[in-house]
Every structure is written in structure tokens, then in C-alpha cells.
Amino acid sequence: MIGRPAFVEAVKKNGLFLDTVRFQESVRVEASTELSAVRGAEIVLFCVKTTDNATTALALAPLLAPGALVLSMQNGVDNVEQIRAAARIDALPTVVYVAASVPEPGRVKHVGRGDLVVGPQDKKTKLIAALFSRASVPCRIRKTSRANSGPSWCGIAR
């Protein structure tokens, strides 16, 4: 997980506390404020503000492992195109339907839903859907490439 200093400090100290509709649990995750922590990751959840797409994509590109999958989990309809244009990263459009907030650093409050839509259907999106489904996160595959147009949330921010 890559995040802002206060969030990362809280996660390193106490773990990531998930207050969900089904459970409350603190989980240990690796957290860093440095984008270089992505090095070697097979899947990257790209969750920055749209205004940071180009800068973050350019910094991320040289760190990506060959074959790494980058999922654009952002509000808006042209984030994938912006990421590709800035750094030639072939990001996958992803919509996240969830009602959640971060009431304080290191804590996530989940109050509803939590499913994904990826697209378009191909070998990569089938793999992503299977991985998320195994983790009990419902994930559908949309037939068109315009899957990236809806509400989103993810714990990786820059």
C-alpha cells in the first residue's frame, strides 16, 4: 500500500483497521510513502486523483515488472487514456462500487457494497475477475472498454 505519511504511519503502527458491514479486523499490510515500493508487484491498483495521472504514471512506468497488471480504479471516464498517453502503461479500466470512508488514518469504514467491474473482456480481465472473486470481492467483466466511469475507492493514494 502506498499512501500519505499519516496514513502509512498509522498502518505501520497498528495495521489497517477494516470496520466493515461483516467484520471488524486489523490486518497487517506493507505500507510506504514511496512509489518505489511498487517494484516487483504483479498487480497495481492505480487510485490517484485524476489531476495526478500523468505525473504518477510517468514515475510508475520504470518500476513496473514485465507483465504487471495496472488497474485504473478512479472516478472519471478517460483515466485509462490519460495513463496510456503519459507513460504507455496499458491500464485496465475498473469501476469500484463501494460505500466507504477513511474516518482517520489507518482506518477504513465500509457501509455498503464492494464489487468491481472490469473491462473489456480478455485474458487479463478474466484473470483479475478470478483473483478478486477468490478473495470474496465480486467482480464482473464488462464487454466494452468504458468500464472506468463510476464511483471508486482504494487505499492507495499519492
DSSP file (Angstrom, degrees, kcal/mol; ACC not computed):
  #  RESIDUE AA STRUCTURE BP1 BP2  ACC     N-H-->O    O-->H-N    N-H-->O    O-->H-N    TCO  KAPPA ALPHA  PHI   PSI    X-CA   Y-CA   Z-CA
    1    1 A M              0   0    0      0, 0.0    31,-2.3     0, 0.0     2,-0.5   0.000 360.0 360.0 360.0 132.6    0.0    0.0    0.0
    2    2 A I  B     +a   32   0A   0     29,-0.2   155,-2.0    31,-0.1     2,-0.3  -0.969 360.0 136.3-116.4 129.3    1.3    3.4   -0.9
    3    3 A G        -     0   0    0     29,-2.0   153,-0.1    -2,-0.5   155,-0.1  -0.855  52.2 -54.4-155.4-172.4   -0.2    6.4    0.8
    4    4 A R     >  -     0   0    0     -2,-0.3     4,-2.6     1,-0.1     3,-0.3  -0.378  58.3-104.0 -74.2 155.8    0.2    9.7    2.5
    5    5 A P  H  > S+     0   0    0      0, 0.0     4,-2.8     0, 0.0     5,-0.2   0.865 117.3  48.4 -52.6 -47.2    2.6    9.9    5.5
    6    6 A A  H  > S+     0   0    0      1,-0.2     4,-1.9     2,-0.2     5,-0.1   0.901 114.7  46.1 -63.5 -39.9   -0.1   10.0    8.3
    7    7 A F  H  > S+     0   0    0     -3,-0.3     4,-2.3     2,-0.2    -1,-0.2   0.936 114.4  47.2 -67.3 -46.5   -2.0    7.0    6.8
    8    8 A V  H  X S+     0   0    0     -4,-2.6     4,-2.7     1,-0.2     5,-0.2   0.911 110.7  52.3 -62.3 -43.9    1.2    5.0    6.3
    9    9 A E  H  X S+     0   0    0     -4,-2.8     4,-1.9    -5,-0.3    -1,-0.2   0.919 111.1  47.2 -59.1 -44.8    2.5    5.7    9.8
   10   10 A A  H  X S+     0   0    0     -4,-1.9     4,-2.9    -5,-0.2     5,-0.4   0.900 113.0  48.8 -64.4 -41.1   -0.8    4.6   11.3
   11   11 A V  H  X S+     0   0    0     -4,-2.3     4,-2.1     1,-0.2    18,-0.3   0.900 111.6  49.1 -67.1 -40.6   -0.9    1.4    9.2
   12   12 A K  H  < S+     0   0    0     -4,-2.7    -1,-0.2    -5,-0.2    -2,-0.2   0.879 117.3  42.1 -65.4 -36.2    2.7    0.5   10.1
   13   13 A K  H  < S+     0   0    0     -4,-1.9    -2,-0.2    -5,-0.2    -1,-0.2   0.924 137.1   6.8 -76.3 -46.1    2.0    1.1   13.8
   14   14 A N  H  < S-     0   0    0     -4,-2.9    -3,-0.2     1,-0.3    -2,-0.2   0.423  99.8-114.1-121.8  -1.5   -1.4   -0.6   14.1
   15   15 A G     <  -     0   0    0     -4,-2.1     2,-0.7    -5,-0.4    -1,-0.3  -0.215  52.2 -54.8  84.1 173.8   -2.2   -2.4   10.9
   16   16 A L  E     -B   27   0B   0     11,-3.2    11,-2.5    -2,-0.1     2,-0.6  -0.823  56.1-146.1 -90.5 115.2   -5.0   -1.4    8.5
   17   17 A F  E     -Bc  26 107B   0     89,-2.9    91,-2.8    -2,-0.7     2,-0.7  -0.742  11.0-162.7 -89.0 119.8   -8.2   -1.4   10.6
   18   18 A L  E     -Bc  25 108B   0      7,-3.4     7,-2.1    -2,-0.6     2,-0.8  -0.904   8.6-174.5-104.6 113.4  -11.2   -2.6    8.5
   19   19 A D  E     +Bc  24 109B   0     89,-3.0    91,-3.0    -2,-0.7     5,-0.2  -0.853  27.1 165.2-106.8  92.4  -14.6   -1.7   10.0
   20   20 A T        -     0   0    0      3,-3.0    91,-0.1    -2,-0.8    80,-0.0  -0.472  54.6-104.3-109.2 175.0  -16.9   -3.4    7.6
   21   21 A V  S    S+     0   0    0      1,-0.2     3,-0.1    -2,-0.2    90,-0.1   0.704 122.3  34.8 -70.0 -18.7  -20.6   -4.5    7.5
   22   22 A R  S    S-     0   0    0      1,-0.3     2,-0.3     0, 0.0    -1,-0.2   0.678 126.9  -3.5-108.5 -23.7  -19.5   -8.1    8.1
   23   23 A F        -     0   0    0      2,-0.1    -3,-3.0     0, 0.0     2,-0.4  -0.988  49.2-134.1-161.4 164.6  -16.5   -7.8   10.4
   24   24 A Q  E     +B   19   0B   0     -2,-0.3     2,-0.3    -5,-0.2    -5,-0.2  -0.997  41.7 149.1-126.4 125.4  -14.0   -5.6   12.2
   25   25 A E  E     -B   18   0B   0     -7,-2.1    -7,-3.4    -2,-0.4     2,-0.5  -0.989  42.3-134.6-158.4 143.7  -10.4   -6.5   12.0
   26   26 A S  E     -B   17   0B   0     -2,-0.3     2,-0.4    -9,-0.3    -9,-0.2  -0.901  29.6-167.8 -98.8 126.7   -6.9   -5.1   11.9
   27   27 A V  E     -B   16   0B   0    -11,-2.5   -11,-3.2    -2,-0.5     2,-0.5  -0.917  20.2-124.3-118.2 142.9   -4.8   -6.6    9.2
   28   28 A R        +     0   0    0     -2,-0.4     2,-0.3   -13,-0.2   -16,-0.1  -0.733  39.1 163.7 -85.3 125.4   -1.0   -6.2    8.7
   29   29 A V        -     0   0    0     -2,-0.5     2,-0.3   -18,-0.3   -14,-0.1  -0.970  42.5-105.8-136.3 153.0    0.0   -4.9    5.3
   30   30 A E        -     0   0    0     -2,-0.3     2,-0.4   -15,-0.0   -18,-0.0  -0.643  43.3-174.5 -76.7 135.9    3.2   -3.4    4.0
   31   31 A A        +     0   0    0     -2,-0.3     2,-0.3   -23,-0.1   -29,-0.2  -0.987  10.0 167.2-136.8 144.4    2.8    0.4    3.6
   32   32 A S  B     -a    2   0A   0    -31,-2.3   -29,-2.0    -2,-0.4   -24,-0.0  -0.989  37.2-144.7-150.8 154.2    5.1    3.0    2.2
   33   33 A T  S    S+     0   0    0     -2,-0.3     2,-0.5   -31,-0.2   -31,-0.1   0.501  81.7  91.2 -91.9  -7.5    5.0    6.7    1.1
   34   34 A E    >   -     0   0    0      1,-0.1     3,-1.8    -3,-0.0     4,-0.1  -0.774  69.0-148.0 -97.6 128.3    7.5    5.8   -1.7
   35   35 A L  G >  S+     0   0    0     -2,-0.5     3,-2.1     1,-0.3     4,-0.2   0.766  94.1  75.8 -61.5 -25.5    6.2    4.8   -5.1
   36   36 A S  G >  S+     0   0    0      1,-0.3     3,-1.7     2,-0.2    -1,-0.3   0.685  75.0  79.1 -62.0 -16.3    9.3    2.6   -5.4
   37   37 A A  G <  S+     0   0    0     -3,-1.8    -1,-0.3     1,-0.3    -2,-0.2   0.655  79.7  70.1 -65.4 -14.4    7.6    0.2   -3.1
   38   38 A V  G X   +     0   0    0     -3,-2.1     3,-2.6    -4,-0.1    -1,-0.3   0.664  69.9 122.1 -75.4 -16.2    5.6   -1.0   -6.1
   39   39 A R  T <  S+     0   0    0     -3,-1.7    25,-0.1     1,-0.3     3,-0.1  -0.219  79.3  13.9 -53.2 128.1    8.7   -2.6   -7.6
   40   40 A G  T 3  S+     0   0    0     23,-0.7    -1,-0.3     1,-0.3     2,-0.1   0.316  89.5 140.3  89.6  -8.2    8.0   -6.3   -8.2
   41   41 A A    <   -     0   0    0     -3,-2.6    24,-0.6     1,-0.1    -1,-0.3  -0.443  41.8-157.7 -69.3 140.4    4.3   -6.1   -7.8
   42   42 A E  S    S+     0   0    0      1,-0.3    27,-3.0    26,-0.1     2,-0.4   0.752  82.6  32.8 -86.8 -27.3    2.3   -8.2  -10.2
   43   43 A I  E     -f   69   0C   0     25,-0.2     2,-0.5    27,-0.0    -1,-0.3  -0.999  68.5-168.3-132.9 130.8   -0.9   -6.2   -9.8
   44   44 A V  E     -f   70   0C   0     25,-3.1    27,-3.0    -2,-0.4     2,-0.8  -0.980  13.4-149.3-121.5 125.3   -1.0   -2.4   -9.2
   45   45 A L  E     -f   71   0C   0     -2,-0.5     2,-0.8    25,-0.2    27,-0.2  -0.849  15.8-153.7 -92.8 108.9   -4.3   -0.6   -8.1
   46   46 A F  E     +f   72   0C   0     25,-2.9    27,-2.6    -2,-0.8   111,-0.1  -0.752  30.3 155.7 -89.8 108.6   -3.9    2.9   -9.6
   47   47 A C        +     0   0    0     -2,-0.8     2,-0.2    25,-0.2   107,-0.2  -0.256  18.1 129.4-135.3  46.1   -6.0    5.1   -7.4
   48   48 A V        -     0   0    0    109,-0.2     2,-0.1     1,-0.1     5,-0.1  -0.523  67.9 -83.5 -95.6 167.1   -4.7    8.7   -7.6
   49   49 A K    >   -     0   0    0     -2,-0.2     3,-2.5     1,-0.1     4,-0.3  -0.440  43.4-114.9 -64.8 144.6   -6.7   11.8   -8.3
   50   50 A T  G >  S+     0   0    0      1,-0.3     3,-1.8     2,-0.2     4,-0.3   0.835 115.3  62.7 -53.1 -36.8   -7.2   12.3  -12.0
   51   51 A T  G 3  S+     0   0    0      1,-0.3    -1,-0.3     2,-0.1     4,-0.2   0.675 103.9  50.1 -65.4 -15.2   -5.1   15.5  -11.9
   52   52 A D  G <> S+     0   0    0     -3,-2.5     4,-2.5     1,-0.1     5,-0.3   0.347  80.7 102.7-101.8   4.5   -2.1   13.3  -10.8
   53   53 A N  H <> S+     0   0    0     -3,-1.8     4,-2.9    -4,-0.3     5,-0.2   0.934  82.3  42.1 -54.2 -55.5   -2.5   10.7  -13.5
   54   54 A A  H  > S+     0   0    0     -4,-0.3     4,-2.4     1,-0.2     5,-0.2   0.933 117.1  45.7 -63.3 -48.9    0.4   11.9  -15.8
   55   55 A T  H  > S+     0   0    0     -4,-0.2     4,-1.8     1,-0.2    -1,-0.2   0.923 117.8  43.3 -60.6 -46.3    2.9   12.6  -13.0
   56   56 A T  H  X S+     0   0    0     -4,-2.5     4,-2.4     2,-0.2    -2,-0.2   0.910 113.1  51.5 -69.3 -42.0    2.2    9.3  -11.2
   57   57 A A  H  X S+     0   0    0     -4,-2.9     4,-2.5    -5,-0.3    -2,-0.2   0.916 109.8  50.0 -61.3 -43.2    2.1    7.2  -14.4
   58   58 A L  H  < S+     0   0    0     -4,-2.4    -1,-0.2    -5,-0.2    -2,-0.2   0.893 114.3  44.3 -62.6 -39.7    5.5    8.6  -15.5
   59   59 A A  H  < S+     0   0    0     -4,-1.8     4,-0.3    -5,-0.2    -1,-0.2   0.836 116.2  48.4 -72.3 -32.4    7.0    7.8  -12.1
   60   60 A L  H >X S+     0   0    0     -4,-2.4     3,-1.9     1,-0.2     4,-0.9   0.867  93.5  75.3 -75.2 -38.9    5.4    4.4  -12.0
   61   61 A A  G >< S+     0   0    0     -4,-2.5     3,-1.0     1,-0.3    -1,-0.2   0.839  94.8  46.9 -49.4 -49.2    6.3    3.1  -15.5
   62   62 A P  G 34 S+     0   0    0      0, 0.0    -1,-0.3     0, 0.0    -2,-0.1   0.677 110.9  55.1 -71.2 -11.9   10.0    2.4  -14.9
   63   63 A L  G <4 S+     0   0    0     -3,-1.9   -23,-0.7    -4,-0.3    -2,-0.2   0.619  82.8 108.6 -91.5 -14.8    9.1    0.5  -11.7
   64   64 A L    <<  -     0   0    0     -3,-1.0   -25,-0.1    -4,-0.9   -22,-0.1  -0.397  68.0-127.8 -71.4 136.7    6.7   -1.9  -13.2
   65   65 A A    >   -     0   0    0    -24,-0.6     3,-2.2   -27,-0.2     2,-0.1  -0.478  42.7 -85.3 -72.7 151.2    7.6   -5.6  -13.6
   66   66 A P  T 3  S+     0   0    0      0, 0.0    -1,-0.1     0, 0.0     0, 0.0  -0.389 118.0  14.2 -57.2 131.5    7.2   -7.1  -17.1
   67   67 A G  T 3  S+     0   0    0      1,-0.2    -2,-0.0    -2,-0.1   -25,-0.0   0.466  88.2 155.6  81.6   1.2    3.6   -8.2  -17.4
   68   68 A A    <   -     0   0    0     -3,-2.2     2,-0.5     1,-0.1    -1,-0.2  -0.330  39.4-132.1 -60.9 141.8    2.4   -6.3  -14.4
   69   69 A L  E     -f   43   0C   0    -27,-3.0   -25,-3.1    22,-0.0     2,-0.5  -0.857  17.4-162.6 -98.6 129.7   -1.3   -5.5  -14.5
   70   70 A V  E     -f   44   0C   0     -2,-0.5    22,-3.1    20,-0.4     2,-0.6  -0.960   2.7-161.0-114.4 121.6   -2.3   -2.0  -13.7
   71   71 A L  E     -fg  45  92C   0    -27,-3.0   -25,-2.9    -2,-0.5     2,-0.9  -0.907  12.5-143.1-105.6 120.0   -6.0   -1.4  -12.8
   72   72 A S  E     +fg  46  93C   0     20,-2.4    22,-1.7    -2,-0.6     2,-0.6  -0.728  23.4 176.6 -80.8 106.3   -7.3    2.2  -13.0
   73   73 A M        +     0   0    0    -27,-2.6     2,-0.3    -2,-0.9    22,-0.1  -0.628  35.6 119.0-112.3  70.0   -9.7    2.4  -10.1
   74   74 A Q        -     0   0    0     -2,-0.6    76,-0.5    20,-0.5     2,-0.1  -0.892  68.2 -99.5-135.8 156.7  -10.6    6.1  -10.4
   75   75 A N  S    S+     0   0    0     -2,-0.3     2,-0.1    77,-0.1   -25,-0.1  -0.488  81.6  54.6 -68.1 148.5  -13.6    8.3  -10.9
   76   76 A G  S    S-     0   0    0     74,-0.2    74,-0.3    -2,-0.1    -2,-0.1  -0.353  77.5-105.7 113.8 168.4  -13.9    9.5  -14.5
   77   77 A V  S    S+     0   0    0     72,-0.1    71,-0.2    -2,-0.1     4,-0.1   0.535 104.7  44.2-112.7  -9.2  -14.1    8.2  -18.0
   78   78 A D  S  > S+     0   0    0      1,-0.1     4,-2.1     2,-0.1     5,-0.2   0.169  71.5 109.8-125.0  21.5  -10.8    8.9  -19.6
   79   79 A N  H  > S+     0   0    0     69,-0.3     4,-2.6     1,-0.2     5,-0.2   0.907  79.7  52.7 -63.5 -42.1   -8.2    7.9  -16.9
   80   80 A V  H  > S+     0   0    0      1,-0.2     4,-2.5     2,-0.2    11,-0.3   0.922 110.5  48.4 -60.0 -43.6   -7.0    4.9  -18.8
   81   81 A E  H  > S+     0   0    0      1,-0.2     4,-2.7     2,-0.2    -1,-0.2   0.895 111.2  50.4 -64.0 -40.0   -6.4    7.0  -21.9
   82   82 A Q  H  X S+     0   0    0     -4,-2.1     4,-2.2     2,-0.2    -2,-0.2   0.905 111.0  48.5 -64.0 -41.8   -4.5    9.6  -19.7
   83   83 A I  H  X S+     0   0    0     -4,-2.6     4,-2.3     2,-0.2     6,-0.8   0.922 113.8  46.8 -64.9 -44.4   -2.3    6.9  -18.2
   84   84 A R  H  X S+     0   0    0     -4,-2.5     4,-2.5     4,-0.2    -2,-0.2   0.927 113.1  48.8 -62.4 -45.3   -1.5    5.4  -21.6
   85   85 A A  H  < S+     0   0    0     -4,-2.7    -1,-0.2     1,-0.2    -2,-0.2   0.877 115.2  44.4 -64.2 -37.8   -0.8    8.8  -23.1
   86   86 A A  H  < S-     0   0    0     -4,-2.2    -1,-0.2    -5,-0.2    -2,-0.2   0.886 138.3  -0.3 -75.3 -39.5    1.5    9.9  -20.3
   87   87 A A  H  < S-     0   0    0     -4,-2.3    -3,-0.2    -5,-0.2    -2,-0.2   0.301  88.8-112.1-140.9  10.6    3.5    6.7  -19.8
   88   88 A R     <  +     0   0    0     -4,-2.5     2,-0.5    -5,-0.3    -4,-0.2   0.820  61.8 154.5  56.3  32.2    2.4    4.0  -22.3
   89   89 A I        -     0   0    0     -6,-0.8     2,-1.7    -9,-0.1    -1,-0.2  -0.817  44.2-139.1 -89.9 127.3    1.0    1.9  -19.4
   90   90 A D        -     0   0    0     -2,-0.5   -20,-0.4    -3,-0.1    -9,-0.1  -0.548  33.0-176.2 -87.2  73.3   -1.7   -0.4  -20.7
   91   91 A A        -     0   0    0     -2,-1.7   -20,-0.2   -11,-0.3    -7,-0.1  -0.353  22.2-127.2 -72.5 150.2   -4.0    0.1  -17.6
   92   92 A L  E     -g   71   0C   0    -22,-3.1   -20,-2.4    -2,-0.1     2,-0.2  -0.859  23.6-119.0 -98.9 129.3   -7.3   -1.8  -17.3
   93   93 A P  E     +g   72   0C   0      0, 0.0    26,-1.3     0, 0.0     2,-0.4  -0.481  38.6 179.3 -68.0 134.3  -10.5    0.3  -16.7
   94   94 A T  E     -D  118   0B   0    -22,-1.7   -20,-0.5    -2,-0.2     2,-0.5  -0.999  19.1-155.9-140.7 133.3  -12.1   -0.7  -13.4
   95   95 A V  E     -D  117   0B   0     22,-2.9    22,-2.0    -2,-0.4     2,-0.5  -0.927   9.6-158.1-108.6 135.2  -15.2    0.6  -11.6
   96   96 A V  E     -D  116   0B   0     55,-1.1     2,-0.8    -2,-0.5    20,-0.2  -0.961   2.7-165.1-114.6 119.6  -15.4    0.2   -7.9
   97   97 A Y  E     +D  115   0B   0     18,-3.0    18,-1.8    -2,-0.5    17,-0.7  -0.895  37.4 128.0-104.1 106.2  -18.9    0.2   -6.3
   98   98 A V  E     -D  113   0B   0     -2,-0.8     2,-0.7    16,-0.2    15,-0.2  -0.988  52.9-140.5-157.8 146.2  -18.5    0.7   -2.6
   99   99 A A  E     +D  112   0B   0     13,-2.9    12,-3.3    -2,-0.3    13,-1.1  -0.923  53.5 131.8-108.5 104.0  -19.7    3.0    0.2
  100  100 A A  E     -D  110   0B   0     -2,-0.7     2,-0.3    10,-0.2    10,-0.2  -0.973  31.0-171.5-150.5 159.3  -16.6    3.5    2.4
  101  101 A S  E     -D  109   0B   0      8,-2.1     8,-2.8    -2,-0.3     3,-0.1  -0.936  27.6-126.3-146.2 168.9  -14.7    6.3    4.1
  102  102 A V  E     +     0   0B   0     -2,-0.3     6,-0.2     6,-0.2    -2,-0.0  -0.846  26.0 178.6-118.6  90.2  -11.4    6.9    5.9
  103  103 A P  E    S-     0   0B   0      0, 0.0    -1,-0.1     0, 0.0     5,-0.1   0.754  72.1  -4.6 -68.3 -22.7  -12.5    8.5    9.2
  104  104 A E  E >  S-D  107   0B   0      3,-0.6     3,-1.9    -3,-0.1    -3,-0.0  -0.971  98.4 -66.7-160.9 160.0   -8.9    8.6   10.4
  105  105 A P  T 3  S+     0   0    0      0, 0.0   -98,-0.1     0, 0.0     3,-0.1  -0.247 119.6  14.9 -55.0 133.7   -5.5    7.5    9.2
  106  106 A G  T 3  S+     0   0    0      1,-0.2   -89,-2.9   -90,-0.1     2,-0.4   0.487 107.5  99.0  84.4   3.8   -5.2    3.7    9.1
  107  107 A R  E <   -cD  17 104B   0     -3,-1.9    -3,-0.6   -91,-0.2     2,-0.5  -0.986  49.3-168.5-130.8 131.0   -8.9    3.1    9.5
  108  108 A V  E     -c   18   0B   0    -91,-2.8   -89,-3.0    -2,-0.4     2,-0.6  -0.980   7.4-158.1-119.4 127.8  -11.5    2.2    6.7
  109  109 A K  E     -cD  19 101B   0     -8,-2.8    -8,-2.1    -2,-0.5     2,-0.5  -0.926  10.1-168.6-106.6 114.6  -15.2    2.3    7.4
  110  110 A H  E     + D   0 100B   0    -91,-3.0   -10,-0.2    -2,-0.6     3,-0.1  -0.905  17.0 164.9-106.7 125.8  -17.2    0.2    5.0
  111  111 A V  E     +     0   0B   0    -12,-3.3     2,-0.3    -2,-0.5   -11,-0.2   0.454  59.7   3.4-120.7  -3.6  -21.0    0.6    5.0
  112  112 A G  E    S- D   0  99B   0    -13,-1.1   -13,-2.9     1,-0.3    -1,-0.3  -0.902  95.9  -7.2 179.4 152.1  -22.2   -1.0    1.8
  113  113 A R  E     - D   0  98B   0     -2,-0.3    -1,-0.3   -15,-0.2   -15,-0.2   0.106  37.7-169.8  50.5-166.6  -21.4   -2.9   -1.4
  114  114 A G  E     +     0   0B   0    -17,-0.7     2,-0.3   -16,-0.1   -16,-0.2   0.357  32.4 134.2 149.1  50.0  -17.9   -3.7   -2.5
  115  115 A D  E     - D   0  97B   0    -18,-1.8   -18,-3.0    22,-0.1     2,-0.3  -0.839  36.9-142.3-123.7 160.3  -17.9   -5.0   -6.0
  116  116 A L  E     -eD 139  96B   0     22,-2.8    24,-2.7    -2,-0.3     2,-0.4  -0.829   6.0-159.4-120.9 154.8  -15.9   -4.4   -9.2
  117  117 A V  E     +eD 140  95B   0    -22,-2.0   -22,-2.9    -2,-0.3     2,-0.3  -0.989  17.8 179.4-130.9 125.4  -16.5   -4.2  -12.9
  118  118 A V  E     -eD 141  94B   0     22,-2.7    24,-3.8    -2,-0.4   -24,-0.2  -0.838  19.1-107.5-119.4 160.4  -13.5   -4.6  -15.2
  119  119 A G        +     0   0    0    -26,-1.3    26,-0.2    -2,-0.3     2,-0.1  -0.974  59.4   9.4-176.3 167.1  -13.4   -4.5  -19.0
  120  120 A P  S    S-     0   0    0      0, 0.0     5,-0.3     0, 0.0     2,-0.3   0.652  78.4-107.8 -77.9 170.1  -13.2   -5.2  -21.8
  121  121 A Q        +     0   0    0     21,-0.4     2,-0.3    22,-0.2    -2,-0.1  -0.463  65.1 120.9 -67.8 123.9  -13.3   -9.0  -21.6
  122  122 A D  S  > S-     0   0    0     -2,-0.3     4,-2.1     1,-0.0     5,-0.2  -0.901  77.9 -72.3-161.3-172.1   -9.9  -10.5  -22.4
  123  123 A K  H  > S+     0   0    0     -2,-0.3     4,-1.9     1,-0.2     5,-0.1   0.892 128.1  50.0 -61.2 -41.0   -7.4  -12.8  -20.8
  124  124 A K  H  > S+     0   0    0      1,-0.2     4,-2.5     2,-0.2    -1,-0.2   0.932 111.5  46.0 -65.6 -46.9   -6.2  -10.1  -18.4
  125  125 A T  H  > S+     0   0    0     -5,-0.3     4,-2.7     1,-0.2    -1,-0.2   0.839 110.3  54.5 -69.4 -30.3   -9.7   -9.2  -17.2
  126  126 A K  H  X S+     0   0    0     -4,-2.1     4,-2.1     2,-0.2    -1,-0.2   0.911 110.0  47.5 -65.0 -40.7  -10.6  -12.8  -16.7
  127  127 A L  H  X S+     0   0    0     -4,-1.9     4,-2.5     2,-0.2    -2,-0.2   0.938 113.0  47.9 -62.8 -47.6   -7.6  -13.3  -14.5
  128  128 A I  H  X S+     0   0    0     -4,-2.5     4,-2.6     1,-0.2     5,-0.3   0.934 111.3  50.2 -60.2 -47.7   -8.4  -10.2  -12.5
  129  129 A A  H  X S+     0   0    0     -4,-2.7     4,-2.3     1,-0.2    -1,-0.2   0.901 111.7  48.7 -58.7 -41.5  -12.0  -11.2  -12.0
  130  130 A A  H  X S+     0   0    0     -4,-2.1     4,-2.2     2,-0.2    -1,-0.2   0.911 111.3  49.5 -66.0 -42.2  -10.9  -14.7  -10.9
  131  131 A L  H  X S+     0   0    0     -4,-2.5     4,-1.1     2,-0.2    -2,-0.2   0.940 114.5  43.4 -62.9 -47.8   -8.4  -13.2   -8.4
  132  132 A F  H  <>S+     0   0    0     -4,-2.6     5,-2.7     1,-0.2     3,-0.4   0.900 112.1  53.9 -66.0 -39.3  -10.9  -10.8   -6.8
  133  133 A S  H ><5S+     0   0    0     -4,-2.3     3,-1.9    -5,-0.3    -1,-0.2   0.904 105.2  53.7 -61.9 -40.5  -13.6  -13.5   -6.8
  134  134 A R  H 3<5S+     0   0    0     -4,-2.2    -1,-0.2     1,-0.3    -2,-0.2   0.791 106.4  53.7 -63.0 -26.6  -11.3  -15.8   -4.9
  135  135 A A  T 3<5S-     0   0    0     -4,-1.1    -1,-0.3    -3,-0.4    -2,-0.2   0.236 124.2-107.4 -90.4  13.5  -10.8  -13.0   -2.3
  136  136 A S  T < 5S+     0   0    0     -3,-1.9    -3,-0.2     1,-0.2    -2,-0.1   0.767  81.1 129.8  65.2  28.8  -14.6  -12.8   -1.9
  137  137 A V      < -     0   0    0     -5,-2.7    -1,-0.2    -6,-0.1    -2,-0.2  -0.942  61.4-127.7-110.4 108.1  -14.8   -9.5   -3.9
  138  138 A P        -     0   0    0      0, 0.0   -22,-2.8     0, 0.0     2,-0.4  -0.295  32.8-178.2 -57.2 135.0  -17.5   -9.8   -6.5
  139  139 A C  E     -e  116   0B   0    -24,-0.2     2,-0.3   -10,-0.1   -22,-0.2  -0.952   8.3-169.7-143.4 118.2  -16.0   -8.8   -9.9
  140  140 A R  E     -e  117   0B   0    -24,-2.7   -22,-2.7    -2,-0.4     2,-0.5  -0.700  19.5-130.2-102.6 158.1  -17.9   -8.7  -13.2
  141  141 A I  E     -e  118   0B   0     -2,-0.3     2,-0.3   -24,-0.2   -22,-0.2  -0.946  17.2-148.5-109.7 123.7  -16.4   -8.3  -16.7
  142  142 A R        -     0   0    0    -24,-3.8   -21,-0.4    -2,-0.5     5,-0.1  -0.693  11.7-137.5 -88.2 142.4  -18.0   -5.6  -18.9
  143  143 A K  S    S+     0   0    0     -2,-0.3   -22,-0.2   -23,-0.2     2,-0.2   0.777  83.9  61.3 -72.6 -26.5  -18.0   -6.3  -22.6
  144  144 A T  S    S-     0   0    0    -24,-0.1     3,-0.2     1,-0.1    -2,-0.1  -0.514  84.8-122.0 -97.8 168.8  -17.0   -2.7  -23.6
  145  145 A S  S    S+     0   0    0      1,-0.2     2,-0.6    -2,-0.2     3,-0.5   0.479  93.1  87.8 -87.5  -2.5  -13.9   -0.8  -22.6
  146  146 A R        +     0   0    0      1,-0.2    -1,-0.2     3,-0.0     3,-0.1  -0.163  46.6 122.0 -91.2  43.4  -15.7    2.0  -20.9
  147  147 A A        +     0   0    0     -2,-0.6     2,-1.5    -3,-0.2    -1,-0.2   0.650  52.5  83.3 -75.0 -15.2  -15.8    0.3  -17.6
  148  148 A N        +     0   0    0     -3,-0.5   -69,-0.3   -71,-0.2    -1,-0.2  -0.419  62.3  98.8 -92.8  62.9  -14.0    3.2  -15.9
  149  149 A S        +     0   0    0     -2,-1.5   -72,-0.1    -3,-0.1    -1,-0.1  -0.503  63.1  59.9-147.5  74.5  -16.9    5.5  -15.3
  150  150 A G  S    S-     0   0    0    -76,-0.5   -74,-0.2   -74,-0.3   -54,-0.1  -0.972  86.9 -43.5-173.9-175.0  -18.2    5.4  -11.8
  151  151 A P        -     0   0    0      0, 0.0   -55,-1.1     0, 0.0     2,-0.3  -0.302  57.8-177.0 -66.9 151.3  -17.6    5.9   -8.1
  152  152 A S        +     0   0    0    -57,-0.1     2,-0.3   -55,-0.1   -77,-0.1  -0.988  19.2 177.6-149.9 159.1  -14.3    4.5   -6.7
  153  153 A W        +     0   0    0     -2,-0.3     2,-0.3   -79,-0.1   -52,-0.0  -0.959  10.1 157.9-155.6 143.4  -12.2    4.0   -3.6
  154  154 A C        -     0   0    0     -2,-0.3    -2,-0.0  -107,-0.2   -58,-0.0  -0.955  43.5-120.5-162.0 154.2   -9.0    2.3   -2.9
  155  155 A G  S    S+     0   0    0     -2,-0.3     2,-0.7  -152,-0.0  -108,-0.0   0.398  86.0  91.2 -80.5   3.8   -6.3    2.6   -0.2
  156  156 A I        +     0   0    0   -155,-0.1     2,-0.3  -153,-0.1  -153,-0.2  -0.888  51.5 154.9-102.8 118.9   -3.5    3.6   -2.5
  157  157 A A              0   0    0   -155,-2.0  -109,-0.2    -2,-0.7    -2,-0.0  -0.957 360.0 360.0-139.2 156.7   -3.2    7.3   -2.9
  158  158 A R              0   0    0     -2,-0.3  -155,-0.1  -111,-0.1  -110,-0.1   0.332 360.0 360.0-133.2 360.0   -0.4    9.7   -3.7
